[in-house]
């Protein structure tokens, strides 16, 4: 079971990594301004999806990759990397609607606690590296 293996590797019940992926510009803080833009280290802002539900209705129990009009190959790279590392990853796809406009990103990796681990307008060179950093390995 992928989730069980992930918990064993982390030695905790769920998320136990650094707050953001190193090399991104996010700085976690309880102070600051509110923005809808998806920023590493910040809580994901609520947004509607084209299905009529909200992003929070679609998030998984583990990590979630929100793909907003993203290249299917980039999404597949995250899926494959997560499977190879036994990281629970739910993929949520939607078009380039209101959420895309407000989040200012096509791909958003969301931690189990609904904070953004990584966000990008273009696919990363190495999805596995992003996931490895996000889980603290």
C-alpha positions in Angstrom: 0.0 0.0 0.0 1.6 3.3 -1.1 0.3 5.4 1.7 1.5 3.0 4.4 5.0 2.8 2.8 5.1 6.6 2.7 4.2 6.9 6.4 6.9 4.3 7.3 9.5 6.2 5.4 8.6 9.5 7.1 8.2 7.9 10.5 5.1 9.9 11.1 1.4 9.8 10.3 1.3 12.0 7.2 3.2 15.1 6.3 6.6 15.5 7.9 8.7 17.5 5.5 10.1 21.0 5.1 7.4 23.6 4.5 8.5 24.4 0.9 10.7 23.1 -1.9 14.2 24.6 -1.6 15.1 27.0 -4.4 11.6 28.6 -4.6 10.9 32.1 -3.4 8.3 31.3 -0.8 8.8 32.1 2.8 6.3 30.6 5.3 4.8 33.3 7.6 1.7 34.0 9.5 2.2 37.7 8.6 1.9 39.3 5.3 -0.7 40.0 2.6 -3.3 37.7 1.2 -3.0 36.8 -2.5 -4.8 34.3 -4.6 -1.5 33.5 -6.4 -0.2 30.1 -5.6 3.0 30.7 -3.6 5.3 28.1 -2.1 5.1 28.1 1.7 1.6 29.7 1.7 -1.8 28.3 2.2 -3.7 27.6 -1.0 -6.5 30.1 -1.5 -10.0 28.8 -2.2 -11.0 28.9 -5.9 -13.9 27.4 -7.9 -13.2 24.7 -10.5 -15.1 24.4 -13.8 -17.0 21.4 -12.3 -18.8 23.8 -9.9 -16.9 22.5 -6.9 -14.0 24.2 -5.1 -10.4 23.3 -5.1 -10.7 22.2 -1.5 -13.5 19.7 -2.4 -11.1 18.1 -4.9 -7.9 17.8 -2.8 -6.7 14.4 -1.7 -5.6 13.2 1.7 -2.0 13.1 0.6 -0.2 15.4 -1.8 -2.3 16.8 -4.7 -1.1 18.1 -8.1 -3.5 20.7 -9.4 -3.0 20.8 -13.2 -4.7 23.8 -14.7 -4.6 23.4 -18.5 -1.1 21.8 -18.0 0.7 19.7 -20.5 -0.4 16.0 -20.0 3.2 14.9 -20.2 4.2 17.1 -17.3 1.3 15.7 -15.3 2.4 12.1 -16.2 5.9 12.9 -15.1 4.6 13.8 -11.6 2.4 10.6 -11.6 5.3 8.4 -12.5 7.7 10.0 -10.0 5.2 9.7 -7.2 4.5 6.1 -7.9 8.2 5.3 -8.0 8.7 6.9 -4.6 5.4 5.5 -3.1 4.1 9.0 -2.5 0.3 9.3 -2.4 -0.5 11.9 -5.1 -4.0 12.8 -6.3 -4.1 14.5 -9.7 -6.8 17.2 -10.1 -7.1 18.6 -13.7 -9.1 21.6 -14.8 -8.9 24.1 -17.6 -7.4 27.5 -17.7 -10.4 29.2 -16.0 -10.7 31.4 -12.9 -8.4 29.2 -10.8 -5.7 29.3 -13.4 -6.0 33.1 -13.7 -5.9 33.7 -10.0 -3.3 31.1 -9.0 -1.0 32.3 -11.9 0.3 28.8 -12.4 -0.5 25.7 -14.5 1.0 23.2 -12.0 0.6 23.4 -8.2 1.9 20.8 -5.8 -0.2 21.0 -2.7 0.9 19.4 0.6 -1.6 17.3 2.8 -2.0 20.4 5.0 -3.2 22.5 2.0 0.0 24.6 1.8 1.7 25.0 -1.5 4.9 23.1 -1.8 5.7 24.2 -5.4 3.9 26.1 -8.2 5.0 26.8 -11.8 3.7 28.2 -15.1 5.8 25.7 -17.0 6.7 22.1 -16.3 9.7 21.5 -14.1 12.8 19.8 -15.6 12.6 17.0 -13.0 9.2 16.2 -11.3 10.9 13.6 -9.1 13.3 16.3 -7.7 10.3 18.5 -6.8 8.5 15.6 -5.0 11.7 14.5 -3.2 12.2 18.0 -1.8 8.5 18.3 -0.9 8.6 15.2 1.2 11.8 16.1 2.9 14.2 13.6 1.4 
